[in-house]
Amino acid sequence: MTQTLERLDHLLSRLGYCSRSEVRKWLREDRIRVTGMATPRFGSKVNPGDVYIDGEALDPAEPLYLLYHKDLGNVCAHDDPRSIYDDFPMRWRYRRPVLSSAGRLDRDTSGLLLLSDDGQWLHRWSHARNAIPRHYRVLLAEPLRADAEQILASGTLLLDGEQERCQPASMVRTSTHELRLTLREGRYHEVRRMMAALGNHVLALHREGFGPFVLENLAPGEWRYLHREEIYQEP
Ligand code: URA
């Protein structure tokens, strides 16, 4: 099998471990080991799978593909004291290319997000053309009006300040104040604004599914790598 070799200094800096100048220091301190190399050097060409820092294997050198459970109160921005990116290893903040989410959830919404540093993959999972179903659980302040299901399914709902009507959405009423809602588009604060257009107010919002993905048993703030077959499936 052919292996992609990369300069040690480039590899460690693009994976966010340390700056290129720190690589020399870490080598002097004997913190970096490379299988099959007695004395690895700054510019040694290495296979990422052979490199260990303080005895630990490196993070994946290829693109990252993650399934994540966003907690309430956190935001999908990089530069915020409540950033979701604090739930991932600190060094990933310095990784290039940067890790981003496919779409966003607002601060007061919990649930499923996909993340990656592969721009094309993110585009595929967030592009409107693919009309990926987003599944939400919604808790309302007031009882849901009787004709809500028909209105949502009709594709006639107009959100405040918008010209274009919402795409048809489906729902299942689970109690007087609760529903499961499936949308195939992702506008700004869409669920909250849809419920406002129906004369209601969202008290709690959770995304439990996105396309074929579900949260399974990930607790808020937890994440996992996607498997190969999950990454390469069609949206
Ligand atoms: N709709 C909202 O109102 N907020 C979200 O975070 C996602 C969908």
Residues whose N, C-alpha, C, O or C-beta is under 5 A from the ligand:
A	BS01	URA	R104 L105 D106 T109 H189 E190 V191 R192 R193
